[in-house]
Amino acid sequence: MSLQGRDLLSIHDLSTQELNDIMALSKKLKQQLKQGQEHHLLKGKTLGMIFEKSSTRTRVSFEVGMWQLGGQALFLSSRDLQIGRGEPVKDTARVLSRFLDGIMIRTYSHAEVEELAEYASIPVVNGLTDLMHPCQALTDIFTAMEHKGDLKGRKMAFIGDGNNMVHSLMHACAKVGMDIAVASPMGYLPDPLMVAEAQADAQMTGSKITIVQDPFAAAKDADVLYTDVWSSMGQEAEQIIRQKAFAGFQINSAIMDVARPDAIVLHCLPAHRGEEITEEVFEGPQSAVFDQAENRLHVQKAIIALLLAK
């Protein structure tokens, strides 16, 4: 119950035990759903979902998840809220705290989420910012555990942009003792502060955080291969520049050959086949992409249940 009433802004803020609690409840809720068992842990609770960035998986998984937990989710776009017309974040936080039991926000600025959490008196969940994507990374760890068991001493390789996804994956891998090697071109490396946080976490669990520019070096002997789009939301104007910079940073059959023979492939979606990943690998037998997509539902249910339940 240590997560009750807490915010989830960054995996770095979680202890290893708290992360494992999320994993354990995710597994239990998934099993109960598959067996047709109701689990109305949040009966009568409400979750406000603020979306300043569009979404498929985040919106549907949180909305369906809240319903399956016996509660109700409210979709709140920035076009519908006064926050989109200049109301201060701190005012929105305090008003919503009088109506809701929790807030999930998917936006651009991480500082906005931090301000929302500072002034809200109810739990705030980071559904994505330009700096971090903790719900997705927790889902990725859960998916890797389903396929590989205990992750301590295992290796993840991320090939591509050192973006919000990488930051949260480094935090998550460090918490569970999993090595992670990130291969990004110069100019697109992970944020040094995020690397330092992950390395501090890694010292406590014995994992290794490695940043390289050679995708084959990163992928060598990896148990999990991971990639993301080269141009994230809001970076469309840079697409041509990024396509040149990321040439060679693709998960393909050649990269698969240097990973472990039983390596799985993950992608947080949406995918641009032919860019960061080939069609052959994406649709191949080692792809766990749609297991991963499904698991957003189960892991996020566990997160909000642990934060909101009393």
Rosetta blueprint (number, residue, H / E / L):
1 M L
2 S L
3 L L
4 Q L
5 G L
6 R L
7 D L
8 L E
9 L L
10 S L
11 I H
12 H H
13 D H
14 L L
15 S L
16 T H
17 Q H
18 E H
19 L H
20 N H
21 D H
22 I H
23 M H
24 A H
25 L H
26 S H
27 K H
28 K H
29 L H
30 K H
31 Q H
32 Q H
33 L H
34 K H
35 Q L
36 G L
37 Q L
38 E L
39 H L
40 H L
41 L L
42 L L
43 K L
44 G L
45 K L
46 T E
47 L E
48 G E
49 M E
50 I E
51 F E
52 E L
53 K L
54 S L
55 S L
56 T L
57 R H
58 T H
59 R H
60 V H
61 S H
62 F H
63 E H
64 V H
65 G H
66 M H
67 W H
68 Q H
69 L L
70 G L
71 G L
72 Q E
73 A E
74 L E
75 F E
76 L E
77 S E
78 S L
79 R L
80 D L
81 L L
82 Q H
83 I H
84 G H
85 R H
86 G L
87 E L
88 P L
89 V H
90 K H
91 D H
92 T H
93 A H
94 R H
95 V H
96 L H
97 S H
98 R H
99 F H
100 L L
101 D L
102 G E
103 I E
104 M E
105 I E
106 R E
107 T L
108 Y L
109 S L
110 H H
111 A H
112 E H
113 V H
114 E H
115 E H
116 L H
117 A H
118 E H
119 Y H
120 A L
121 S L
122 I L
123 P L
124 V E
125 V E
126 N E
127 G E
128 L E
129 T L
130 D L
131 L L
132 M L
133 H L
134 P H
135 C H
136 Q H
137 A H
138 L H
139 T H
140 D H
141 I H
142 F H
143 T H
144 A H
145 M H
146 E H
147 H H
148 K H
149 G L
150 D L
151 L L
152 K L
153 G L
154 R L
155 K E
156 M E
157 A E
158 F E
159 I E
160 G L
161 D L
162 G L
163 N L
164 N H
165 M H
166 V H
167 H H
168 S H
169 L H
170 M H
171 H H
172 A H
173 C H
174 A H
175 K H
176 V H
177 G L
178 M L
179 D E
180 I E
181 A E
182 V E
183 A E
184 S L
185 P L
186 M L
187 G L
188 Y L
189 L L
190 P L
191 D L
192 P H
193 L H
194 M H
195 V H
196 A H
197 E H
198 A H
199 Q H
200 A H
201 D H
202 A H
203 Q H
204 M H
205 T H
206 G L
207 S L
208 K L
209 I E
210 T E
211 I E
212 V E
213 Q L
214 D L
215 P H
216 F H
217 A H
218 A H
219 A H
220 K L
221 D L
222 A L
223 D L
224 V E
225 L E
226 Y E
227 T E
228 D L
229 V L
230 W L
231 S L
232 S L
233 M L
234 G L
235 Q L
236 E H
237 A H
238 E H
239 Q H
240 I H
241 I H
242 R H
243 Q H
244 K H
245 A H
246 F L
247 A L
248 G L
249 F L
250 Q L
251 I E
252 N L
253 S H
254 A H
255 I H
256 M H
257 D H
258 V H
259 A L
260 R L
261 P L
262 D L
263 A L
264 I E
265 V E
266 L E
267 H E
268 C L
269 L L
270 P L
271 A L
272 H L
273 R E
274 G L
275 E L
276 E L
277 I E
278 T L
279 E H
280 E H
281 V H
282 F H
283 E L
284 G L
285 P L
286 Q L
287 S E
288 A L
289 V H
290 F H
291 D H
292 Q H
293 A H
294 E H
295 N H
296 R H
297 L H
298 H H
299 V H
300 Q H
301 K H
302 A H
303 I H
304 I H
305 A H
306 L H
307 L H
308 L H
309 A L
310 K L
